Amino acid sequence: MTQTPQAMLDMFKKLGEDMKVPAVDMEKIVEHHRKNLEALAASGKAAAEGATAVAAKQKEIVETAVKEIQAAAESFKLPGSAQEIMAAQTEFAKRAMEAAVKNTRDMAELMQKSNAEAVRVIQDRMKESFEEIRQNFTRR
């Protein structure tokens, strides 16, 4: 005896009714997952924007470093006392170290901000999702 797919569905529907299984609202489920996908897309967009900002900052750092090296090379003069040469080299090293520390701090802050935004989007959606689920269970 072969049963049609509709007969099988009717059989499961009757079984669900007999067991008093609550009806499933497919529109709500689809809407729930649509919002999840939108949150993932927004999080990905935030991460991509952050990566773009990091790349732009790295480009800026390299360009600044190249300009400073060029300026130092142009102003470099070999003649002079040993003390003058050491003072100039010390000043250059000091500026380079300060720039490296500042650039590292700036990059860390930029990455932290970017990551926080991407995670915040997902966290917000999770809170919203839990609230949707809670509301659907408390209505019945």
Salt bridges, closest charged atoms under 4 A:
ASP18 OD2 - LYS14 NZ 3.32
GLU31 OE2 - ARG34 NH2 2.24
GLU38 OE2 - ARG34 NH1 2.14
GLU49 OE2 - LYS45 NZ 3.88
GLU60 OE2 - LYS57 NZ 3.43
GLU63 OE2 - LYS59 NZ 3.79
ASP106 OD2 - LYS57 NZ 3.49
ASP106 OD2 - LYS102 NZ 2.67
GLU117 OE2 - ARG120 NH2 2.70
ASP124 OD2 - ARG120 NH1 2.52
GLU128 OE2 - ARG125 NH1 2.84
GLU131 OE2 - ARG134 NH2 2.38
GLU132 OE1 - HIS32 ND1 2.83
GLU132 OE2 - LYS35 NZ 3.04
GLU132 OE2 - ARG125 NH1 3.16
